[in-house]
Amino acid sequence: MASMNIRQTYRRVENKIGLFGSILFGLEILIVFVLVWKIPLNNLRLEHIERNFRALEPYHPEDSELLSEKNYVGALYTGARSCGYFVGEFRVSALSREDIKKAYAGKAVPYFRQRTGLPAQVRFADEGFLDGPWYTWRDELLETPTADTASKNVYSVHVEYDRHSSPFGDFRCFYVK
């Protein structure tokens, strides 16, 4: 009789521990899901923009050379709490700045949910632009020895899209400084 009560008590305790463990495991899964559920979605959006960025290839000046390609997903600006996408290239060309800008004038990269597309932007490496990840990449590019660029214009052609949506679910979309 006493052993029967001990067994029943043991089963009840075992069931309560199992239930508590299941609840704890479920909460852990929920927390992980809440923290990372947007990461795959944002990666797919970035891939989509990267794929469509190739639409600019026919418009690159003939003498331009690719120096480096970059992409980024996350907060673009200080204090931002939204996901932005940045895709582009650093290139070098002997053409004048005006001719380089003309090559990309009015060009856009198709992006789903936008009928007009993302406009191609041109920035020259010697210009002082401090926003976004491009500033850091420019410094890396200028520190790295590359092809003879002394008499040529080093520039970036890129597109960016700042969603201004809730960053909740992707830790990269919180700009912490």
N, C-alpha and C positions, 0 to 999 in steps of 0.2 A: 504494500500500500504506500509506504513512504517513498519507495523507489519510483512508483508511478507518479507521485506529485513532483518529485525531482525532475523526472523526464518531461512532464508537462511544463514545468517552470522553465526548464532548459530550452524547450522548443519555443515557448513564448519569447524568451530573451533572444534566442537565435533569430526568430522572425522579426523582432523589433530592430535588432542590429542590422539584419538584411534590409529592412525597409529604410532605416536611416542611411545605410550605405548607398542604396539605390537613389534616394533623394539627393544625397551629397554628390553622387556621380552625375545625376541629371543636372544639378546646378552648375557643376564644373563644365559640362558640355554646353550649357546655355551661355555661360560667361564667355567661353572661347568663341562660340558662334557670334555673339554680339560684338566681340572685339575684332573679328576678322571677316565677317560675312561680305563686306564690300570689296575686299582685296581682289578676288578673282574677277569680279565685275569691272573694276577699274583697270585691271590688267588687260581685259578684253577690249575695253574702249581705247586704251593706249595702242594696242596692236592694230586696231581698226584705223586709227589716225596714221600710224606708221606706214601701213599698207597703202593708204590713200596719198600719203606724202610723195610717193613715187610718181604721182601724176605731174610733179614739177620737173622731172628729169628732162623732158624735151625743151624746157625753157632756160636751163642753165646756159650761160655763155659758153661758146665752143671752146675757148681757151681756159675755162675754169677747171681747177683741180680740186678734188675732194680732199680735205685735210682730216676731218673727223665727223662722225655722226653721233648725235646725242638724243636721248629721250628721257622723259621724267614724268612721274605722276606723284602728286602731293600738293602741299600748300605752296603757292608760288610767291607770296609776299609776306612780309613781317606782319604778324598779328592775324593772318588769314586763318579761317576755320572752314575751308572748303577745299574740294579736290580740283586741281588744275592739271592740264595735260600740256606738255611741251615737247615738240618733236622738231628736229632740224639738223642742219649740217653747217660745218665751217668749211668755207671754200676760199680759194685764192684765184685772182684773175688780174691780168694786165690792163683790162678795160678801165675806163674812168668810172667814178662813183655813179655819175648820172646814167651811164650806159648800163651799169649793173642793176640799178634801181628800175630802169625801163624794162629790162628783161623779165622782171617779176611783177611789174605793175599790173594790177587788175587780176592777178592769178589767185586762185583759191584752191584749197584742198577739200574735196567732198567729205562731209561728216554726217552721219545719220542724225535725223531730227532737225537738221538745218538745211534749208533749201539753198541758201547762198553759199555755204561752205565757210571754211576758215581762211581768212586772207593770209597770203604769204607776206612775211615781214622781212625786211633786210636791215641789218645793223653791221656797221664796220667796227673792226676790232679796236681801233684807236679811239672810238667814241666812249665816253664815260657813261655807261648805263649800269645801274646798280641793282636793278630789280631781277627777281627770279633766279633760277639756278644758272642761267646763262652767264652771269657775271663770274661765277666760280669756274665754269668751263672755259671761259675766255682766258682767264689767268693761267689755267693749266695748259691751254694751247700755246700761249705766248711764252711760257717757261720751257716748253718742249721744243728741242731743235727740229725744224721741219724743212721742207724744200725752200729754195731761195725765194724769200718773200719781201726782200728789201725794196724792190722797185714795183711791187705789186700790191693790190688791195686785198687784204684779208677781211672777209666778211662772213656773216652768218645769214642763212635764209632759214626761216622757221615759221611754224604755226603754233599758236597757243590757244587753249580753251579753258577758261575758268568757270566751272559749273555753278558756283555759288550755292551748292547744295549742302546738306548736312554731312559733315565729315565722319559722323558716328559710324563705326564699323570698319574704318581703315586708319590705322595709326599714322600713316604717312601724310595724312591731310591735316594734321595739327602742326602748325609752325611754332616751334619752341625755340626761343633764343634767350 
